[in-house]
């Protein structure tokens, strides 16, 4: 333990005295430009995604009021307590692909009388062999419905974001769901139904997704067809005094054609003015050998990967930068004043099946320092595009994809990705600043050809006199010597939090839940605007400076 602690404490050293001697000039430089703000970092960029898929809801979040597992109204207490610390802004539910088969009525009324339904994911080919296909992951008892979800959001301090069923339900059901959630007490039959479910006052749900992945599992529409459906579903939706934020089902990754054609078609009849956000989905995965694009085949292992595979996954995550800019430009061809924001409501790493924490955790995967680095570098991108991105939801919250938590029966742990969200919470609601980064890129082999990935990621924000600076070194084997320069201000104190491990494959498990966790250095007085730093391999460092 002493050796490990010594390693961690030396992982990111910020000198408070003189700069590097000239003979040891740092190879990298980060300049924070106080006088060049980008935009406010919407707290909604720190949002999450809960789909009724595998072990996300049942066993992950919902354990039931009669469970021996400590709970708050049936919600796993240990998860809630940890979740509140990272200040979640918004939680999206019930999908994902599950949303476009979901009948919201099924999750209302007395729980013991709610219908049981076949889950959308019942025949997914990723189920581990020998899984017992009789549980709630396969045949949904609908114990976790609209009221239970909104209570979960309320307990966590977040707003709910519902994904409405556009593929298999008519527009009237969308309006009725809004009515159930938001109509005043006693005003409608659905308001009475909500009161019988234990919520007298309106839920005041603001965020509504109009379908999900309508180019695929959400209906296989063309963009023009989806524009017609969007107009039908959003025309004359009552708001009940709530400023509804309607989110359109946007592109799959780099499909600019979907964005351009939808915006053109929706604009013809004025529907574009009703859309607050345009949803973009982008996952990062290693395609084995680079020779297949099958979404369910060829992904790399979550735990067994080479340095080249590590860098390739990060390179794929860095495509987010171009996706945001290109879709923003395409949206601006029609929406010239950018009334509509980008909503990246599914993002993260997607590894091959095989490292599930338990068999029912469909598309569950372990979470290593590689995933933590991917998370920090992606959040940096959102900060750099703060004026464009209105919301972002990492996929998913627990037991699925790049989750923050693993939970099964009485067992629970947080992942390295959770620690990144905890460290980065200081950026929420702050003013994003332009950061000029100069660092050597990292070369790696991509199927016999040379490729590169950024050797350093950084972002910064200002809130009053507090400057938050995030630095990520993605290298698996090299420290990064960095000169930090703050232009336009002088600091008087500094504090750093460091997340790292001696092995990029390090992860937390039920047996070792604290194998990877950050170390916080005590605040120390400083003076000036230039400091050197040494960043450990595969590390995320959060620096908070109090300015004069």
C-alpha positions in Angstrom: 0.0 0.0 0.0 2.8 2.4 0.8 4.5 1.8 -2.5 1.3 2.4 -4.4 0.5 5.6 -2.5 4.0 6.9 -3.2 3.5 6.2 -6.9 0.2 8.0 -6.9 1.4 11.0 -5.0 4.2 11.4 -7.5 2.0 10.9 -10.5 1.1 14.5 -11.1 3.5 17.0 -9.4 2.8 20.7 -9.7 5.8 22.8 -8.9 5.1 26.1 -7.0 8.5 27.5 -7.4 10.6 28.2 -10.4 9.9 26.9 -13.9 11.8 24.0 -15.4 15.5 24.7 -16.0 16.2 25.6 -19.6 18.1 22.4 -20.1 14.9 20.5 -19.2 12.3 22.6 -21.0 8.9 20.8 -21.0 7.9 19.0 -24.2 4.3 20.2 -23.9 2.5 23.4 -23.1 -1.0 24.3 -22.1 -2.2 27.9 -22.2 -5.4 28.9 -20.6 -6.8 32.1 -22.1 -8.9 33.9 -19.4 -10.1 36.6 -21.8 -11.4 34.1 -24.5 -14.6 32.5 -23.2 -16.4 29.9 -25.4 -19.7 29.6 -23.6 -21.3 28.3 -20.5 -20.8 24.6 -19.8 -24.4 23.4 -19.5 -24.8 21.3 -16.4 -26.9 19.0 -18.8 -23.6 18.0 -20.4 -23.2 15.9 -17.2 -26.2 13.7 -17.8 -26.9 10.0 -17.9 -28.9 7.3 -19.6 -31.0 4.5 -18.2 -32.5 1.9 -20.5 -34.7 -1.0 -19.5 -31.9 -3.3 -20.7 -30.2 -6.2 -18.9 -29.2 -5.3 -15.3 -29.6 -1.5 -15.6 -33.1 -1.1 -14.0 -33.8 -4.4 -12.2 -31.0 -5.2 -9.8 -29.1 -2.1 -10.8 -31.4 0.7 -9.8 -34.6 -1.0 -8.6 -34.3 -3.6 -5.9 -37.9 -3.2 -4.5 -39.2 -1.8 -1.2 -39.2 -5.2 0.5 -35.6 -6.0 -0.4 -32.9 -6.8 2.2 -30.7 -4.5 0.1 -30.8 -1.0 1.7 -33.2 1.1 -0.5 -35.1 4.3 -0.6 -38.6 3.5 -1.8 -37.3 0.5 -3.7 -34.3 2.4 -5.2 -30.8 1.1 -4.4 -29.6 3.5 -1.6 -25.8 2.9 -2.1 -26.1 3.8 -5.8 -28.2 6.9 -5.0 -25.8 8.2 -2.4 -22.8 7.9 -4.8 -24.8 9.3 -7.7 -25.7 12.5 -6.0 -22.1 13.3 -5.5 -21.4 13.8 -9.2 -24.3 16.2 -9.5 -26.3 14.5 -12.4 -28.3 17.1 -14.3 -30.6 14.9 -16.4 -31.4 11.2 -16.7 -32.8 9.7 -19.9 -35.3 6.8 -19.9 -36.7 4.2 -20.9 -34.4 3.9 -23.9 -32.7 3.4 -26.3 -34.3 0.9 -28.6 -36.5 -0.2 -25.7 -38.4 3.1 -25.9 -40.0 2.4 -29.2 -41.8 -0.6 -28.0 -42.7 0.8 -24.6 -46.3 1.6 -23.6 -46.1 4.2 -20.8 -49.5 3.0 -19.5 -47.8 -0.3 -18.5 -45.8 1.5 -15.8 -48.7 3.1 -14.1 -51.3 1.9 -11.6 -50.9 -0.5 -8.7 -47.6 -2.4 -9.1 -49.1 -5.8 -8.4 -51.6 -5.3 -11.2 -49.2 -4.0 -13.9 -48.9 -6.1 -17.0 -45.8 -8.2 -17.8 -44.3 -7.6 -21.2 -41.6 -9.2 -23.3 -38.5 -7.0 -23.2 -37.3 -5.6 -26.5 -33.8 -7.2 -25.8 -35.1 -10.7 -25.1 -33.5 -12.2 -28.2 -30.3 -10.2 -28.3 -27.4 -12.3 -29.4 -25.1 -10.9 -26.7 -26.8 -12.8 -23.9 -24.1 -15.1 -22.2 -24.7 -18.8 -22.7 -26.7 -20.4 -19.9 -28.4 -17.2 -18.8 -31.7 -17.9 -17.0 -34.2 -16.2 -19.3 -37.0 -16.0 -16.8 -36.2 -12.8 -14.9 -37.4 -9.2 -15.2 -34.6 -8.6 -17.7 -36.6 -10.8 -20.2 -40.2 -10.3 -19.1 -40.6 -6.9 -17.7 -43.0 -6.7 -14.7 -43.2 -2.9 -15.1 -42.5 -2.3 -11.4 -40.3 0.6 -12.5 -42.5 3.1 -14.4 -43.0 6.8 -14.9 -43.5 7.7 -11.2 -40.7 5.4 -10.0 -38.3 6.9 -12.5 -39.1 10.5 -11.7 -38.7 9.7 -8.0 -35.3 8.3 -8.9 -34.4 11.5 -10.7 -35.7 13.6 -7.8 -33.7 11.7 -5.3 -30.5 12.0 -7.3 -31.1 15.8 -7.9 -31.6 15.4 -11.7 -34.3 16.2 -14.2 -36.1 13.4 -16.1 -35.8 13.1 -19.9 -38.4 10.7 -21.4 -37.8 9.0 -24.8 -41.3 8.7 -26.4 -42.4 5.8 -28.5 -42.7 7.0 -32.1 -42.4 3.7 -33.9 -45.3 1.7 -32.4 -47.6 4.3 -30.8 -49.6 7.2 -32.3 -49.0 10.8 -31.5 -52.0 10.9 -29.1 -50.2 8.6 -26.7 -47.2 11.0 -26.6 -49.6 13.9 -25.7 -51.3 11.7 -23.1 -48.0 10.9 -21.5 -47.2 14.6 -21.3 -50.7 15.1 -19.8 -50.1 12.4 -17.2 -46.8 14.0 -16.1 -47.6 17.7 -16.3 -51.4 18.5 -16.1 -52.5 20.2 -12.9 -53.9 18.3 -10.0 -57.5 17.3 -10.6 -57.6 18.8 -14.1 -57.6 15.6 -16.2 -58.3 11.9 -15.8 -54.5 11.3 -16.3 -53.8 13.8 -13.5 -56.1 11.7 -11.3 -54.2 8.6 -12.4 -50.9 10.2 -11.4 -52.4 11.1 -8.0 -53.4 7.5 -7.5 -49.8 6.6 -8.3 -48.7 8.7 -5.4 -47.8 12.0 -7.1 -50.4 14.7 -6.5 -48.5 17.6 -7.9 -47.4 17.8 -11.6 -44.1 16.2 -12.3 -43.1 19.2 -14.6 -41.2 17.1 -17.0 -39.4 19.3 -19.5 -37.2 17.1 -21.6 -38.9 14.8 -24.2 -37.3 12.8 -26.9 -39.5 12.4 -30.0 -38.5 8.8 -30.8 -35.0 7.2 -30.7 -32.7 6.3 -33.5 -35.5 6.7 -36.0 -33.1 5.8 -38.8 -32.8 2.3 -37.2 -34.6 0.5 -34.4 -36.9 3.4 -33.9 -38.7 2.9 -37.2 -36.3 2.6 -40.2 -37.5 6.0 -41.5 -35.9 8.1 -44.1 -35.0 11.6 -42.8 -38.0 13.1 -44.8 -40.3 10.5 -43.3 -39.1 11.2 -39.8 -39.6 14.9 -40.4 -43.2 14.2 -41.1 -43.6 12.1 -38.0 -41.8 14.8 -35.9 -44.3 17.4 -37.1 -47.3 15.1 -36.3 -46.0 14.2 -32.8 -45.1 17.8 -31.8 -48.0 19.7 -33.2 -50.2 21.3 -30.5 -48.6 19.5 -27.5 -49.9 21.2 -24.4 -47.2 22.5 -22.1 -49.1 23.2 -18.9 -46.7 26.0 -18.1 -43.6 23.9 -18.6 -41.1 25.1 -21.2 -40.9 21.8 -23.1 -37.6 20.9 -24.6 -38.3 18.6 -27.5 -35.4 16.5 -28.8 -35.4 15.2 -32.4 -33.9 11.8 -33.2 -30.7 12.8 -34.9 -27.9 11.1 -36.8 -26.0 7.9 -36.4 -22.4 9.2 -36.1 -21.3 11.0 -39.2 -24.5 10.7 -41.2 -24.7 14.3 -42.3 -27.3 13.4 -45.0 -29.7 12.6 -42.2 -29.2 16.0 -40.5 -29.4 18.0 -43.7 -32.5 16.3 -45.2 -34.4 16.3 -41.8 -33.7 20.0 -41.2 -34.7 20.9 -44.7 -38.0 18.9 -44.5 -38.9 20.0 -41.0 -38.3 23.6 -41.8 -40.8 23.6 -44.7 -43.8 23.6 -42.3 -42.3 25.4 -39.3 -41.7 22.3 -37.1 -38.0 23.1 -36.7 -38.9 26.0 -34.4 -40.4 23.4 -31.9 -37.2 21.4 -31.6 -34.9 22.3 -28.7 -32.3 19.6 -29.3 -30.9 17.4 -32.1 -29.7 14.0 -30.8 -26.4 12.6 -32.0 -25.2 9.1 -31.1 -21.5 8.0 -31.2 -19.9 4.9 -29.6 -16.2 4.0 -29.7 -15.2 0.4 -30.3 -12.3 -1.5 -31.6 -13.2 -3.5 -34.7 -11.0 -6.6 -34.7 -8.5 -6.4 -37.6 -10.3 -3.3 -38.9 -12.2 -5.4 -41.5 -15.8 -5.5 -40.3 -18.4 -2.8 -39.5 -20.9 -5.2 -37.9 -22.1 -3.4 -34.8 -22.3 -6.6 -32.7 -19.2 -8.4 -33.9 -15.5 -7.8 -33.8 -15.3 -5.4 -30.8 -12.2 -5.6 -28.6 -12.1 -7.0 -25.1 -12.7 -4.6 -22.2 -9.8 -6.0 -20.2 -7.4 -7.7 -22.7 -6.1 -5.1 -25.1 -2.8 -4.0 -26.5 -1.4 -0.4 -26.4 -2.3 -0.1 -30.1 -5.9 -1.1 -29.3 -5.9 1.4 -26.4 -4.9 4.2 -28.7 -7.3 3.2 -31.5 -10.3 3.3 -29.1 -9.2 6.8 -28.0 -8.8 7.9 -31.6 -12.4 6.8 -32.3 -13.6 8.7 -29.3 -11.9 11.8 -30.6 -14.0 11.7 -33.7 -16.6 13.4 -31.5 -14.9 16.7 -32.1 -15.4 16.6 -35.8 -18.9 15.1 -35.5 -20.1 18.1 -33.4 -18.6 20.6 -35.7 -19.8 19.0 -39.0 -23.3 18.5 -37.7 -23.4 22.0 -36.2 -22.4 23.4 -39.6 -25.0 21.3 -41.4 -27.7 22.4 -39.0 -26.7 26.0 -39.6 -27.4 25.7 -43.3 -31.1 25.9 -42.4 -31.2 26.9 -38.7 -28.9 30.0 -39.3 -29.4 31.4 -35.8 -28.8 27.9 -34.2 -32.0 27.8 -32.3 -31.5 24.1 -31.9 -28.7 22.7 -29.8 -26.8 19.4 -30.2 -27.7 16.7 -27.7 -25.2 13.8 -27.6 -27.6 11.5 -25.6 -25.7 8.3 -26.2 -21.9 8.2 -26.1 -19.1 6.1 -24.6 -17.0 2.9 -25.1 -18.6 -0.3 -26.4 -16.5 -3.4 -25.8 -17.1 -7.0 -26.7 -19.3 -9.1 -24.5 -17.6 -11.4 -22.0 -16.7 -9.2 -19.0 -20.3 -8.8 -17.6 -20.4 -8.5 -13.8 -23.2 -11.1 -13.9 -25.0 -13.0 -16.7 -28.2 -10.9 -16.7 -26.1 -7.7 -17.3 -26.6 -7.7 -21.0 -24.0 -5.6 -22.9 -22.3 -5.1 -19.5 -18.6 -4.7 -19.5 -15.7 -4.0 -17.2 -14.4 -0.4 -16.9 -10.7 0.3 -16.8 -8.4 3.3 -16.7 -8.7 3.3 -20.5 -12.4 4.1 -20.1 -11.6 6.8 -17.6 -9.2 8.4 -20.1 -11.8 8.1 -22.8 -14.4 9.8 -20.6 -12.2 12.7 -19.7 -11.0 13.4 -23.2 -14.7 13.3 -24.4 -15.8 15.7 -21.7 -13.0 18.0 -22.8 -14.4 18.0 -26.3 -17.9 19.0 -25.0 -16.3 21.8 -23.0 -14.5 23.1 -26.1 -17.9 23.1 -27.9 -19.9 24.5 -25.0 -21.8 26.9 -27.2 -23.0 24.0 -29.3 -23.7 21.1 -27.0 -26.9 21.5 -24.8 -26.8 18.1 -23.3 -24.8 14.9 -23.3 -25.7 11.5 -21.7 -23.1 8.8 -21.2 -24.3 5.3 -21.9 -25.2 3.8 -19.5 -25.5 4.4 -15.8 -25.1 1.0 -14.3 -24.2 -2.6 -15.4 -24.2 -1.6 -19.1 -21.6 -0.2 -21.6 -19.5 2.5 -20.0 -21.3 2.6 -16.7 -20.5 4.6 -13.6 -21.6 1.8 -11.3 -21.7 -2.0 -11.1 -24.4 -3.5 -8.8 -25.7 -7.0 -8.3 -27.7 -8.2 -5.3 -25.9 -6.9 -2.2 -22.7 -6.1 -4.1 -21.8 -2.6 -5.4 -18.8 -0.6 -6.7 -18.1 2.6 -8.6 -16.0 2.5 -11.8 -13.0 4.7 -12.9 -15.4 6.5 -15.2 -17.4 7.5 -12.1 -14.3 9.1 -10.6 -13.9 11.2 -13.7 -17.4 12.6 -13.5 -16.8 13.3 -9.8 -13.6 15.2 -10.6 -15.1 17.1 -13.5 -18.2 18.2 -11.6 -16.4 21.5 -10.9 -16.9 22.5 -14.6 -20.7 22.4 -14.4 -22.3 25.7 -15.1 -18.9 27.5 -15.4 -17.6 29.5 -18.4 -15.6 27.4 -20.8 -12.3 29.0 -21.7 -10.2 28.5 -24.8 -7.2 26.4 -24.1 -4.2 26.3 -26.5 -2.5 22.9 -26.2 0.8 22.0 -27.8 2.1 18.4 -27.2 3.6 15.7 -29.3 1.1 13.2 -30.7 1.3 9.5 -30.0 2.0 7.1 -32.9 0.6 3.6 -33.0 0.0 0.8 -35.4 -3.5 0.6 -37.0 -3.6 -2.7 -39.0 -0.1 -2.2 -40.4 -0.3 1.5 -41.0 0.9 4.4 -38.8 -1.7 6.4 -37.0 -1.7 9.1 -34.4 -3.8 10.2 -31.4 -3.5 13.4 -29.3 -0.8 13.1 -26.7 -2.5 15.4 -24.3 -6.1 16.6 -23.7 -7.1 19.7 -21.7 -10.0 21.9 -21.0 -10.6 24.8 -18.6 -13.5 26.7 -17.1 -13.9 29.8 -14.9 -16.5 30.3 -12.2 -16.0 33.6 -10.3 -12.4 33.5 -9.2 -12.1 29.7 -9.4 -10.4 28.2 -12.4 -10.8 24.5 -13.1 -8.2 22.9 -15.4 -8.4 19.3 -16.5 -5.4 17.5 -18.0 -5.3 13.9 -19.4 -2.2 12.0 -20.4 -3.4 9.0 -22.5 0.1 7.4 -23.0 0.4 3.9 -21.5 4.1 4.2 -20.7 5.3 7.8 -20.8 5.1 10.7 -18.3 4.2 14.0 -19.8 6.1 17.1 -18.8 3.8 20.1 -19.2 4.2 23.8 -18.8 0.9 25.4 -17.6 0.4 29.1 -18.4 -2.6 31.1 -17.3 -3.0 34.2 -19.5 -4.8 37.2 -17.9 -4.8 36.2 -14.3 -2.6 35.3 -11.3 -3.3 32.5 -8.9 -3.0 32.5 -5.1 -3.7 28.8 -4.3 -3.8 25.5 -6.0 -5.3 22.1 -5.4 -5.0 18.9 -7.5 -6.8 15.6 -7.7 -5.2 12.8 -9.6 -6.7 9.6 -11.0 -4.2 7.0 -12.3 -2.9 3.5 -11.9 0.3 1.7 -12.6 -1.5 -0.4 -15.3 -4.0 0.8 -17.9 -6.0 -2.4 -17.4 -6.7 -1.6 -13.8 -10.4 -1.7 -12.8 -12.7 -1.9 -9.8 -14.5 -5.1 -9.0 -16.9 -6.3 -6.3 -14.0 -8.0 -4.7 -11.7 -5.0 -5.0 -13.9 -1.9 -5.2 -11.2 0.6 -4.5 -8.4 -0.6 -6.7 -8.7 2.6 -8.8 -9.6 5.8 -7.0 -8.3 9.4 -7.1 -5.9 11.0 -4.7 -6.4 14.6 -3.7 -3.5 16.8 -2.8 -3.9 19.4 -0.1 -4.4 23.0 -1.3 -1.2 25.0 -1.3 -0.4 28.7 -1.7 1.1 29.6 -5.1 2.0 32.8 -6.8 2.2 33.6 -10.5 0.7 32.3 -13.7 3.2 29.7 -15.0 3.9 26.3 -13.5 5.4 23.0 -14.6 3.6 19.7 -14.1 4.5 16.1 -14.6 1.6 13.8 -15.6 1.8 10.1 -15.0 1.0 7.7 -17.8 -2.8 7.1 -18.3 -3.8 9.7 -15.8 -6.5 12.3 -15.4 -5.6 15.4 -13.3 -8.0 18.0 -12.1 -6.4 21.3 -11.0 -8.4 24.0 -9.2 -6.8 27.4 -8.9 -8.1 30.3 -6.8 -7.3 33.5 -8.7 -6.3 36.9 -7.3 
